[in-house]
């Protein structure tokens, strides 16, 4: 199973904390993590094996959206910061739309991500 992890700058620490809290499950279920560039670097620094793509503003969100459309990505955990402006918002909206189009589970905050992880 492939899970994409993405976190806006103000949420990266929360993402790493979430991953650490679920490390045993992720390893037990043999989950392959993919990520946008900076989020992936933070997760790798915390000891996770992650396939990092481009940074979000440089096309990483679009790369993950493509994997969703191709049927390669099974779940997206995207910790968004709703209080900040993001210059790549069109890419973010495309990713969210494609998750809906292709019926891919999507969490945009830790509470929803917790429910999705428990369902694996």
N, CA and C of each residue as an Amber inpcrd file, in Angstrom:
protein
   360
   0.8380000  -1.1720000   0.0000000   0.0000000   0.0000000   0.0000000
   0.8820000   1.2340000   0.0000000   0.5080000   2.2000000  -0.8360000
   1.2610000   3.4470000  -0.9260000   0.4560000   4.5820000  -0.3040000
   1.0950000   5.2900000   0.6290000   0.4730000   6.4470000   1.2640000
   1.3350000   7.6640000   0.9930000   0.6980000   8.7330000   0.5130000
   1.3950000  10.0010000   0.2970000   1.2840000  10.8430000   1.5630000
   2.3970000  11.4320000   1.9670000   2.4000000  12.3530000   3.0980000
   2.8610000  13.7180000   2.6030000   2.0860000  14.7210000   2.9630000
   2.3690000  16.0930000   2.5820000   2.0260000  16.9620000   3.7880000
   2.8160000  17.9750000   4.0520000   2.5000000  18.8940000   5.1440000
   3.0070000  20.2850000   4.7910000   2.1410000  21.2550000   4.9510000
   2.5770000  22.6380000   4.7870000   3.5940000  22.9560000   5.8900000
   4.3810000  23.9960000   5.6880000   5.4920000  24.2930000   6.5940000
   5.0790000  24.3240000   8.0660000   3.9410000  24.9460000   8.3680000
   3.4970000  25.0430000   9.7510000   2.9720000  23.7420000  10.3260000
   2.9070000  22.6920000   9.5230000   2.3520000  21.4070000   9.9560000
   3.3340000  20.2510000   9.8480000   4.5630000  20.5200000   9.4160000
   5.5340000  19.4390000   9.2170000   5.8680000  18.7140000  10.5240000
   6.0100000  19.4550000  11.6120000   6.3060000  18.8190000  12.9070000
   5.1550000  17.9080000  13.3260000   3.9150000  18.3280000  13.0780000
   2.7570000  17.4900000  13.3810000   2.7690000  16.2060000  12.5610000
   3.1860000  16.3160000  11.2990000   3.2510000  15.1290000  10.4470000
   4.2780000  14.1430000  10.9770000   5.4510000  14.6340000  11.3360000
   6.4950000  13.7500000  11.8590000   6.0270000  13.1090000  13.1650000
   5.3720000  13.8800000  14.0120000   4.8410000  13.3440000  15.2620000
   3.8030000  12.2580000  14.9740000   2.9260000  12.5110000  14.0180000
   1.9130000  11.5220000  13.6340000   2.5730000  10.2350000  13.1480000
   3.5780000  10.3680000  12.2890000   4.2790000   9.1860000  11.7820000
   4.9390000   8.4060000  12.9140000   5.5750000   9.1260000  13.8270000
   6.2190000   8.4580000  14.9680000   5.2060000   7.7000000  15.8240000
   4.0280000   8.2750000  16.0150000   2.9930000   7.6250000  16.8130000
   2.4740000   6.3430000  16.1500000   2.6260000   6.2520000  14.8230000
   2.1020000   5.0960000  14.0860000   3.1960000   4.2900000  13.3820000
   4.4140000   4.4550000  13.8470000   5.5590000   3.8090000  13.2070000
   5.4010000   2.2900000  13.1560000   5.0000000   1.6860000  14.2550000
   4.8750000   0.2180000  14.3010000   3.8570000  -0.2740000  13.2750000
   2.7240000   0.3830000  13.1830000   1.6960000  -0.0200000  12.2260000
   2.1800000   0.1440000  10.7920000   2.8410000   1.2610000  10.5060000
   3.3460000   1.5160000   9.1510000   4.3490000   0.4430000   8.7440000
   5.2000000   0.0380000   9.6770000   6.1770000  -1.0020000   9.3810000
   5.5200000  -2.3720000   9.2770000   4.6010000  -2.6670000  10.1760000
   3.9260000  -3.9640000  10.1970000   3.1290000  -4.1980000   8.9210000
   2.4760000  -3.1670000   8.4280000   1.6390000  -3.2790000   7.2320000
   2.4360000  -3.0690000   5.9470000   3.7620000  -2.8620000   6.0890000
   4.6380000  -2.6800000   4.9310000   4.1620000  -1.5380000   4.0290000
   3.9110000  -0.3880000   4.6350000   3.4250000   0.7930000   3.9250000
   4.5850000   1.4880000   3.2270000   4.4120000   1.7860000   1.9420000
   5.3810000   2.5870000   1.2020000   4.9460000   4.0410000   1.2830000
   5.8330000   4.8800000   1.8120000   5.5380000   6.3020000   1.9290000
   6.1480000   7.0620000   0.7610000   5.3390000   7.9420000   0.1600000
   5.8530000   8.8950000  -0.8120000   5.5450000  10.2750000  -0.2610000
   6.2820000  11.2570000  -0.7160000   6.1180000  12.5710000  -0.1190000
   6.6080000  13.6720000  -1.0380000   6.1140000  14.8640000  -0.7590000
   6.7170000  16.0390000  -1.3690000   8.0850000  16.2330000  -0.7110000
   8.9570000  16.9770000  -1.3620000  10.3660000  17.0680000  -0.9920000
  10.6990000  17.3860000   0.4470000  10.2550000  18.5270000   0.9340000
  10.6510000  18.9570000   2.2720000  10.0240000  18.0930000   3.3510000
   8.7710000  17.7190000   3.1880000   8.1220000  16.8340000   4.1510000
   8.8660000  15.4980000   4.1930000   9.2470000  14.9960000   3.0300000
   9.9910000  13.7430000   2.9660000  11.3190000  13.8240000   3.6900000
  12.0230000  14.9350000   3.5520000  13.3110000  15.1020000   4.2330000
  13.1270000  15.0800000   5.7420000  12.0680000  15.7270000   6.2250000
  11.7910000  15.7370000   7.6680000  11.4610000  14.3160000   8.1500000
  10.6750000  13.5760000   7.3760000  10.3130000  12.2050000   7.7550000
  11.5500000  11.2950000   7.7270000  12.4010000  11.4630000   6.7300000
  13.6280000  10.6640000   6.6520000  14.5330000  10.9530000   7.8380000
  14.6160000  12.2160000   8.2230000  15.4430000  12.6080000   9.3720000
  14.9360000  11.9370000  10.6530000  13.6270000  11.6530000  10.6880000
  13.0280000  10.9830000  11.8490000  13.1330000   9.4620000  11.7430000
  13.7680000   8.9620000  10.6860000  14.0160000   7.5280000  10.5780000
  13.0790000   6.7610000   9.6630000  12.2660000   7.4550000   8.8790000
  11.3360000   6.7760000   7.9710000  11.9330000   6.6700000   6.5820000
  11.6080000   5.5780000   5.9100000  12.0080000   5.4010000   4.5180000
  10.9080000   6.0260000   3.6620000  11.2820000   7.0300000   2.8790000
  10.3110000   7.7980000   2.0950000  10.8490000   8.0270000   0.6930000
   9.9900000   7.8630000  -0.2890000  10.3460000   8.2470000  -1.6520000
   9.9320000   9.7090000  -1.8000000  10.9220000  10.5990000  -1.8090000
  10.6300000  12.0290000  -1.9070000  10.5520000  12.4670000  -3.3620000
   9.5230000  13.2430000  -3.6460000   9.3380000  13.8360000  -4.9730000
   9.7660000  15.2960000  -4.8870000   9.3410000  16.1050000  -5.8100000
   9.6760000  17.5260000  -5.7710000   8.9930000  18.2140000  -4.5900000
   9.5070000  19.3530000  -4.2110000   8.8480000  20.1920000  -3.2210000
   7.4740000  20.5890000  -3.7640000   6.5090000  20.8020000  -2.8900000
   5.1580000  21.1650000  -3.3110000   5.1020000  22.3250000  -4.3020000
   5.7120000  23.4630000  -3.9640000   5.6650000  24.6090000  -4.8780000
   6.3630000  24.3610000  -6.2220000   7.2410000  23.3600000  -6.2630000
   7.9610000  23.0600000  -7.5070000   7.3220000  21.9240000  -8.3040000
   6.1630000  21.4350000  -7.8470000   5.4540000  20.4040000  -8.5950000
   5.2100000  19.1070000  -7.8600000   5.6380000  19.0080000  -6.6110000
   5.4580000  17.7680000  -5.8560000   4.0000000  17.3880000  -5.6480000
   3.1460000  18.3900000  -5.3870000   1.7140000  18.1040000  -5.2330000
   1.1580000  17.5290000  -6.5360000   1.5980000  18.0850000  -7.6610000
   1.1450000  17.6060000  -8.9730000   1.6530000  16.1890000  -9.2340000
   2.8750000  15.8960000  -8.8120000   3.4050000  14.5430000  -8.9910000
   2.5810000  13.5240000  -8.1960000   2.2140000  13.8750000  -6.9820000
   1.3870000  12.9700000  -6.1790000   0.0070000  12.8460000  -6.8010000
  -0.5450000  13.9550000  -7.3000000  -1.8460000  13.9130000  -7.9790000
  -1.7870000  12.9540000  -9.1630000  -0.6890000  12.9550000  -9.8880000
  -0.5340000  12.0490000 -11.0280000  -0.5430000  10.5960000 -10.5600000
   0.1120000  10.3140000  -9.4300000   0.1360000   8.9420000  -8.9020000
  -1.2680000   8.5120000  -8.4660000  -2.0430000   9.4530000  -7.9380000
  -3.4330000   9.1640000  -7.5890000  -4.2030000   8.7970000  -8.8580000
  -4.0550000   9.6130000  -9.8980000  -4.7690000   9.3840000 -11.1610000
  -4.3570000   8.0680000 -11.8190000  -3.1010000   7.6710000 -11.6440000
  -2.5980000   6.4280000 -12.2330000  -2.9580000   5.1970000 -11.4010000
  -3.5700000   5.3890000 -10.2490000  -3.9400000   4.2690000  -9.3940000
  -2.7980000   3.7120000  -8.5680000  -1.7260000   4.4580000  -8.4200000
  -0.5620000   3.9900000  -7.6640000  -0.6270000   4.3600000  -6.1820000
  -1.2560000   5.4610000  -5.8730000  -1.3240000   5.9650000  -4.5000000
  -2.6830000   5.5920000  -3.9120000  -2.6610000   4.9710000  -2.7320000
  -3.8880000   4.4410000  -2.1200000  -4.4930000   5.3350000  -1.0490000
  -3.7250000   6.3000000  -0.5440000  -4.2070000   7.1770000   0.5160000
  -3.3340000   8.4280000   0.5430000  -3.9340000   9.5610000   0.8970000
  -3.1840000  10.8100000   0.9990000  -3.4260000  11.4180000   2.3820000
  -2.3250000  11.6940000   3.0730000  -2.3630000  12.4120000   4.3400000
  -1.7190000  13.7720000   4.0780000  -2.5290000  14.8170000   4.0500000
  -2.0700000  16.1530000   3.6790000  -2.4280000  17.1110000   4.8040000
  -1.4640000  17.3680000   5.6930000  -1.7120000  18.2750000   6.8000000
  -1.5750000  19.7050000   6.2810000  -2.7240000  20.3050000   5.9850000
  -2.7790000  21.6480000   5.4050000  -2.7790000  22.6960000   6.5050000
  -2.2160000  23.8480000   6.1940000  -2.2520000  24.9870000   7.1030000
  -3.2640000  25.9780000   6.5530000  -4.4720000  25.9830000   7.0920000
  -5.5270000  26.8320000   6.5330000  -5.3440000  28.3130000   6.8450000
  -4.3770000  28.6600000   7.6860000  -4.1850000  30.0550000   8.0720000
  -3.0950000  30.7590000   7.2720000  -2.4800000  30.0560000   6.3570000
  -1.4150000  30.6350000   5.5300000  -1.8070000  30.6170000   4.0600000
  -1.2600000  31.5560000   3.3020000  -1.4440000  31.5570000   1.8490000
  -0.3840000  30.6610000   1.2210000  -0.7630000  30.0010000   0.1420000
   0.1610000  29.0880000  -0.5350000   0.1420000  29.3950000  -2.0280000
   1.2890000  29.7570000  -2.5910000   1.3260000  30.1400000  -4.0100000
   0.9810000  28.9950000  -4.9570000   1.0980000  27.7600000  -4.4970000
   0.7990000  26.6020000  -5.3410000  -0.5930000  26.0370000  -5.0390000
  -1.4910000  26.8700000  -4.5610000  -2.8490000  26.4290000  -4.2170000
  -3.5680000  25.7200000  -5.3710000  -3.3820000  26.1520000  -6.6300000
  -4.0310000  25.4040000  -7.7260000  -3.6030000  23.9320000  -7.7770000
  -2.3340000  23.6490000  -7.4880000  -1.8700000  22.2580000  -7.4560000
  -2.5080000  21.4960000  -6.2950000  -2.6370000  22.1780000  -5.1600000
  -3.2630000  21.5560000  -3.9900000  -4.7100000  21.2000000  -4.3100000
  -5.4360000  22.1320000  -4.9010000  -6.8340000  21.8870000  -5.2440000
  -6.9730000  20.7660000  -6.2720000  -6.0210000  20.6890000  -7.2060000
  -6.0360000  19.6020000  -8.1870000  -5.8780000  18.2540000  -7.4840000
  -4.9560000  18.1760000  -6.5340000  -4.7440000  16.9340000  -5.7940000
  -6.0060000  16.5430000  -5.0260000  -6.6160000  17.5000000  -4.3460000
  -7.8340000  17.2060000  -3.5860000  -8.9520000  16.7350000  -4.5210000
  -9.0800000  17.3830000  -5.6710000 -10.1110000  17.0000000  -6.6450000
  -9.8740000  15.5860000  -7.1640000  -8.6240000  15.2620000  -7.4820000
  -8.3260000  13.9290000  -8.0080000  -8.5470000  12.8410000  -6.9580000
  -8.3120000  13.1570000  -5.7010000  -8.6360000  12.1770000  -4.6520000
 -10.1320000  11.9050000  -4.6570000 -10.9350000  12.9430000  -4.8430000
 -12.3870000  12.7500000  -4.9090000 -12.7830000  11.9870000  -6.1720000
 -12.2030000  12.3500000  -7.3070000 -12.5340000  11.6960000  -8.5790000
 -12.2200000  10.2020000  -8.5260000 -11.0740000   9.8550000  -7.9480000
 -10.6110000   8.4670000  -7.9480000 -10.9170000   7.7270000  -6.6390000
 -11.7230000   8.3580000  -5.7830000 -12.1800000   7.7250000  -4.5490000
 -11.0100000   7.2830000  -3.6700000 -10.0500000   8.1880000  -3.4900000
  -8.8730000   7.9200000  -2.6660000  -9.0730000   8.5650000  -1.2960000
  -8.9230000   7.8080000  -0.2130000  -9.0570000   8.3950000   1.1200000
  -8.0610000   9.5380000   1.3170000  -8.5630000  10.6480000   1.8630000
  -7.7680000  11.8620000   2.0270000  -8.0140000  12.4390000   3.4080000
  -6.9400000  12.7000000   4.1390000  -7.0320000  13.3720000   5.4330000
  -6.2830000  14.6890000   5.3330000  -6.8960000  15.7510000   5.8020000
  -6.2410000  17.0610000   5.7610000  -5.8740000  17.5600000   7.1520000
  -6.0360000  16.6990000   8.1570000  -5.6490000  17.0760000   9.5220000
  -5.3660000  15.7930000  10.3150000  -4.6720000  15.9140000  11.4440000
  -4.3080000  14.7210000  12.2120000  -5.4980000  13.8980000  12.7070000
  -6.6190000  14.5320000  13.0590000  -7.7710000  13.7760000  13.5670000
  -8.3230000  12.8380000  12.4990000  -8.4480000  13.3310000  11.2820000
  -8.9570000  12.4890000  10.1900000  -7.9210000  11.4380000   9.7960000
  -6.6530000  11.8240000   9.8000000  -5.5880000  10.8680000   9.4800000
  -5.5930000   9.7140000  10.4710000  -5.8660000  10.0050000  11.7280000
  -5.9350000   8.9720000  12.7640000  -7.0130000   7.9400000  12.4210000
  -8.1650000   8.4100000  11.9870000  -9.2530000   7.5010000  11.6110000
  -8.8750000   6.6370000  10.4190000  -8.2260000   7.2430000   9.4180000
  -7.8350000   6.4760000   8.2320000  -6.7830000   5.4200000   8.5740000
  -5.8130000   5.7900000   9.3940000  -4.7490000   4.8450000   9.7550000
  -5.3400000   3.6680000  10.5450000  -6.2780000   3.9510000  11.4150000
  -6.9090000   2.8700000  12.2010000  -7.6890000   1.9150000  11.2940000
  -8.1050000   2.3820000  10.1350000  -8.9060000   1.5610000   9.2280000
  -8.0520000   0.6270000   8.3640000  -6.7470000   0.7890000   8.3950000
  -5.8670000  -0.0420000   7.5540000  -5.8320000  -1.4630000   8.0910000
